[in-house]
Amino acid sequence: MNILDKIVINKKREVLSAKKRTSYTQLEESDLFQRDCYSFKDFLLDPVRTGIIAEFKRKSPSKGIINDRVSVKAVTNGYAAAGASALSVLTDRNFFMGKKADLVAARQANTIPVLRKDFMIDEYQVIEAKSLGADIILLIAAILTPAEIDKLASLAKSLGLNVLLEVHNLEELERSINPKLDAIGVNNRNLADFTVSVETSYQLAPHIPQEFLKISESAISNPETIKQLKTAGFNGFLIGENFMKQADPGLAMVEFVKEL
């Protein structure tokens, strides 16, 4: 059993527990549930912004604790000021030290789109994402069937949420393409063994239909890589660890952006 299998098993238990604590009705009564979501496309393609989706992540299963000494508000404000097109916030507690409250804090402190970064396997999590103030949800092809992707994306779109599909290889991409998606992200990290290679993005770029935004995720630590990925057709670049491993992630992004 690989780490992704363990995460999914744990996530099923977690969702079951959450359903017992908080009903669908309670989620829908959240003040944040009523807000209109920001358009991922508008912010990502805004020439004033960088195309960077800057991530708040305390820990990862492969690296352990990355940075657990900074506040969500300070980091995400720093990212937004540095020109981030969107924010990504981990909400998985067991494997990433994330909290649902982190997403709420990021939403309340910023006026750019926020992605709920989690392992979405149930419609309950989509409703929950909206109630926490997310603008974008992540669907991971490696853990979902095409039917599940369609079901979760349909619900998300009915709530006004943007949908980012994450793939790691051509097989996942080809079986998962769905007109309800807004963006397709290529994860340069293999979630089964956590090896990384940006070559994955270059290999899959020509196979992503033009109607979708193209996002390259993980293994981006050099501004030159972004320039090359733009040439390959990518619109967005998800960066987390490269900034979060610094004492001041927002300042790290400022220095990074200067070289773009």
C-alpha positions in Angstrom: 0.0 0.0 0.0 1.5 3.4 -1.0 1.0 6.7 0.7 -1.8 7.8 -1.6 -3.8 4.6 -0.7 -3.3 5.4 3.0 -4.4 9.0 2.5 -7.6 7.9 0.8 -8.5 5.3 3.4 -8.0 7.9 6.1 -10.0 10.5 4.1 -13.0 8.2 3.9 -13.0 7.9 7.7 -12.5 11.6 8.1 -15.5 12.5 5.8 -17.7 10.0 7.6 -16.9 11.7 10.9 -17.4 15.2 9.5 -20.9 14.2 8.3 -21.8 13.2 11.8 -20.6 16.5 13.3 -21.9 18.9 10.7 -25.0 18.4 8.5 -25.3 19.5 4.9 -27.9 22.1 6.1 -25.4 23.5 8.6 -22.7 23.8 5.9 -25.2 25.6 3.6 -26.0 28.1 6.4 -22.4 29.3 6.5 -22.0 33.0 5.6 -19.2 32.1 3.2 -21.5 29.6 1.4 -23.5 32.5 0.0 -20.7 34.4 -1.5 -20.0 34.5 -5.2 -16.7 32.8 -6.2 -13.9 34.6 -7.9 -13.2 33.5 -11.5 -10.0 31.4 -11.6 -9.6 32.2 -15.3 -9.9 35.9 -14.9 -7.2 36.0 -12.2 -4.9 33.5 -13.8 -4.9 35.3 -17.1 -4.7 38.8 -15.6 -1.5 40.3 -17.1 -0.9 42.3 -13.9 -0.5 39.0 -11.9 2.2 36.3 -12.1 0.2 33.1 -12.9 1.6 31.7 -9.7 -0.8 29.7 -7.4 1.1 30.1 -4.1 0.5 27.4 -1.6 0.3 27.4 2.2 1.6 24.1 3.4 3.1 23.2 6.8 4.1 19.6 6.2 4.2 16.9 3.5 4.4 13.1 3.8 7.7 13.1 1.9 9.5 16.0 3.5 8.0 16.1 7.0 7.5 19.5 8.6 8.3 22.3 6.1 7.3 25.3 8.1 4.9 25.3 11.1 6.0 28.7 12.5 4.1 31.1 10.3 0.5 32.3 10.2 -1.9 31.8 7.3 -2.9 35.4 7.2 0.7 36.7 7.1 1.9 34.2 4.5 -1.2 34.5 2.2 -1.2 38.3 2.4 2.5 38.2 1.4 1.7 36.0 -1.5 -1.1 38.2 -2.7 1.0 41.3 -2.5 3.7 39.6 -4.5 1.3 39.1 -7.4 -0.1 35.6 -6.8 -3.0 34.8 -9.1 -4.5 32.4 -6.6 -3.8 30.8 -3.2 -3.7 27.1 -2.5 -4.4 26.0 1.1 -4.0 22.5 2.4 -6.9 21.3 4.6 -5.7 17.7 5.2 -4.8 17.4 8.9 -3.3 13.9 9.3 -0.7 14.0 6.5 -0.2 17.8 5.8 -0.9 19.5 9.2 -3.7 21.4 7.4 -6.8 22.8 9.0 -10.2 23.8 7.6 -9.8 27.0 9.6 -6.7 27.8 7.5 -8.9 28.0 4.4 -11.4 30.3 6.2 -8.5 32.5 7.4 -7.0 32.8 3.9 -10.4 33.6 2.4 -11.1 36.3 5.0 -7.7 37.9 4.6 -7.5 38.1 0.8 -9.4 39.1 -2.4 -8.0 36.6 -4.9 -9.2 33.0 -5.6 -8.5 30.3 -3.0 -8.1 26.6 -3.9 -9.1 24.0 -1.3 -6.1 21.6 -1.6 -7.4 18.2 -0.3 -8.2 14.7 -1.4 -11.8 15.1 -2.6 -13.7 11.8 -2.7 -17.3 12.8 -1.6 -19.9 15.4 -2.5 -19.9 16.4 1.1 -16.4 17.8 0.7 -17.5 20.0 -2.2 -20.3 21.5 -0.2 -17.9 21.9 2.7 -15.3 23.7 0.4 -18.0 26.3 -0.5 -18.9 26.8 3.1 -15.3 27.4 4.0 -14.9 30.1 1.4 -13.1 28.2 -1.4 -13.3 29.4 -5.0 -11.6 26.3 -6.6 -11.7 22.6 -5.7 -9.1 20.1 -6.7 -10.1 16.7 -8.2 -7.2 14.2 -8.4 -7.6 11.7 -11.3 -5.4 9.1 -9.5 -8.1 8.5 -6.9 -11.3 9.1 -8.9 -13.1 7.3 -11.7 -14.4 9.3 -14.6 -18.0 9.0 -13.2 -16.9 10.4 -9.9 -15.1 13.3 -11.5 -18.2 14.1 -13.5 -20.4 13.9 -10.3 -18.1 16.1 -8.2 -17.4 18.6 -11.0 -21.2 18.9 -11.7 -21.9 19.7 -8.1 -19.0 22.2 -7.9 -20.2 24.0 -11.0 -23.8 24.2 -9.7 -22.4 26.0 -6.6 -20.3 28.4 -8.7 -17.0 26.8 -7.8 -14.1 26.5 -10.3 -12.7 23.0 -10.9 -9.1 22.0 -11.3 -8.4 18.4 -12.3 -4.9 17.0 -11.4 -3.3 14.4 -13.6 0.1 12.8 -13.6 0.2 10.8 -16.8 -1.5 10.5 -20.2 -3.8 7.7 -19.2 -5.2 9.7 -16.3 -5.6 12.7 -18.6 -7.3 10.9 -21.5 -9.9 9.1 -19.2 -10.6 12.1 -17.1 -11.2 15.0 -19.5 -14.6 16.5 -18.9 -16.3 19.7 -20.2 -17.2 20.7 -16.6 -13.5 21.3 -15.8 -12.0 24.8 -15.8 -8.3 23.8 -15.6 -6.1 20.8 -15.9 -3.1 20.6 -13.7 -0.1 18.4 -14.3 1.4 17.2 -11.0 5.1 16.8 -11.5 5.1 14.8 -8.3 4.2 11.1 -8.5 1.7 10.7 -5.6 2.5 7.0 -5.4 6.2 7.4 -4.5 6.6 11.2 -4.3 9.4 11.4 -7.0 9.3 14.7 -8.9 10.2 15.7 -12.5 9.1 18.8 -14.3 9.5 16.8 -17.6 6.0 15.4 -16.8 4.5 18.8 -17.6 6.4 19.1 -20.9 5.3 15.6 -22.0 1.6 16.2 -21.2 1.2 19.8 -22.4 0.5 19.0 -26.1 -2.2 16.5 -25.0 -4.3 19.0 -23.0 -7.1 20.5 -25.1 -6.9 24.2 -25.7 -10.2 25.0 -23.9 -8.7 24.3 -20.5 -6.3 26.4 -18.5 -3.0 24.5 -18.1 -1.4 24.4 -14.7 2.0 22.9 -13.8 2.3 21.8 -10.2 5.2 21.0 -8.0 9.0 20.8 -8.7 9.2 24.5 -9.6 12.0 26.2 -7.8 13.5 28.4 -10.6 12.0 31.4 -12.4 13.6 30.1 -15.6 11.4 27.0 -15.3 8.3 29.2 -15.4 9.5 31.0 -18.5 10.0 27.6 -20.2 6.6 26.3 -19.1 4.9 29.4 -20.5 6.5 28.7 -23.8 5.1 25.1 -23.6 1.6 26.6 -23.1 1.1 26.7 -19.4 -1.0 29.5 -17.8 -0.4 28.7 -14.1 2.2 27.4 -11.8 1.5 26.0 -8.4 4.4 26.6 -6.0 4.4 25.7 -2.3 7.5 24.1 -0.8 9.9 26.5 -2.5 8.4 29.4 -0.7 7.2 27.7 2.5 10.7 26.3 3.4 11.8 30.0 3.9 11.3 31.8 7.2 9.2 34.4 5.3 7.4 32.7 2.4 5.8 36.0 1.2 9.2 37.6 0.9 10.6 34.5 -0.8 7.9 34.9 -3.4 8.8 38.6 -3.9 12.4 37.7 -4.6 11.3 34.9 -6.9 9.0 37.2 -8.9 11.7 39.8 -9.4 13.5 37.3 -11.7 10.5 36.4 -13.8 
